[in-house]
Amino acid sequence: MFNLNELLRPNIRDLVPYSSARDEFKGEASVYLDANENSLGSPLLKWYNRYPDPLQMAVKEKLTNIKGVTPEHIFLGNGSDECIDVLIRAFCEPGMDNILIVPPTYGMYEVSAHINNVQIKKVPLTPDFQLDLPAMEEAVDDFTKIIFLCSPNNPTGNSLHRGAVEALLNNYFGLVVVDEAYINFSRQRSFLADLQDYPNLVVLQTLSKAWGLAALRVGMAFGSKEIIDVMNKVKPPYNINQASQELVLKALDEVEQVNEMIRVLVEERGRLERELPSLAIVQKVYPSDANFLLVKVRDAKKIYQYLLDKGIVVRDRSSVVLCADCLRITVGTEKENSELIEALKQYQ
Ligand SMILES: Cc1ncc(COP(=O)(O)O)c(C=O)c1O
């Protein structure tokens, strides 16, 4: 059975978290002399001299309206990269525990584990980029604390079959993290609606992709109240800065604008999916549920360099497992996509 207290690192279970000035006093006062801030102001038109809300409650309340998940089930990180790091730090004992990843996948699960001196077990996806459940079952041991899944997956673009993810959630009693950074571009249903059914499920999403706010660095983790409490205990006290919180609050009012951007990007993705395969150098365009396409070409390294010389930068993924001769191409504006196609047409 899933038991959060057994899964946690003992030092984190027993941790007395830092109590910040803004944790200890939350109301309104006329004189703030509790946090060693600069009471005179900031050298800017708008002042940022006061520490922000450590738990970002205003942002979480707005997210509740959009995601249908209440604030106690939401953790905000400085990008979902921070969510990944906080999960590994909270649950994996350095030098002892391990995480399981399913390459090719997003690189930060592995890097975060390395930074924390946590071992990594790798079970490659099948050739059609799906989970190899028997191999995963074999790889998991008593020290496997977290399985990281990414759906839609970066860099392959496809979604993982829901039934396979559910099989893991039902049969594996560590944490199953489903990274849904690209879910807004997908035809598949989010796992957010399944949080109540699975105490071991953590869903990651981000404002960096469909929401167009990568520079503000705001990522989200959704999970049981117990898991979110642990993550809040481990994070640095003021991990989301005031300017980001304010701008995110404004952006979250613009759901319709974001939906329109998603519509345009999905349409452009369709155009690239239709037009790229007709080019002589393109061998395969993999189906995508994300805002990028994995494209197998005749000589990825040469084409990567050729595009770069033309001022077009794509991602060379050709040295990644199962991605030989593949480029990962983000869907751009209509004009950018046309430039890309034109450049590839001219390649000799
Ligand atoms: C699958 C996946 N997860 C997480 C991230 C990181 O997102 P953030 O900007 O929220 O840190 C990325 C960024 O490319 C990603 O592809």
The ligand as an ORCA input file, in Angstrom:
! r2SCAN-3c Opt
* xyz 0 1
  C       8.224     17.990    -20.159
  C       8.700     19.244    -19.544
  N       8.545     19.409    -18.231
  C       8.971     20.530    -17.626
  C       9.597     21.528    -18.332
  C      10.091     22.727    -17.588
  O       9.133     23.698    -17.565
  P       9.267     25.003    -16.672
  O       9.524     26.119    -17.595
  O       7.925     25.101    -15.982
  O      10.382     24.796    -15.695
  C       9.786     21.393    -19.706
  C      10.465     22.441    -20.480
  O      10.787     22.342    -21.616
  C       9.334     20.209    -20.325
  O       9.507     19.995    -21.636
*
